[in-house]
Amino acid sequence: MQGGVRYVGSRYLNNANTISTPSYTVVDSGVWRRLNGRLNDRVGVDLRFYNLFDEFYAHNIYGGAAAPQWLVGRPRSAEVALTMSF
């Protein structure tokens, strides 16, 4: 079992420190398991979950205060990886 919590505090958008972004917290988790069988302990499956609570957040913000451009973070998602050692 694996997991992590990422907290990013608010960040200023201008040099005068008058406009800031909201802070956010993202929770990730995952499990890894070896497969039993003819390949013994050489094959494993890794299942990872990202942004478990589907938090909407700005990963990066750039541009002026009049028209800032938001690069939003990864939505709730999952991925599966199959690994094999030789």
Number of C-alpha atoms within 10 A of each C-alpha: 10 10 12 11 10 11 10 12 11 12 14 13 17 13 7 7 9 9 13 14 16 12 12 15 14 21 17 18 16 16 13 15 13 15 14 11 9 8 10 10 13 14 17 16 15 15 16 18 16 19 21 14 12 14 15 15 19 16 13 12 16 12 11 10 12 6 8 11 13 14 12 12 15 15 15 16 12 14 10 13 10 13 11 11 8 4
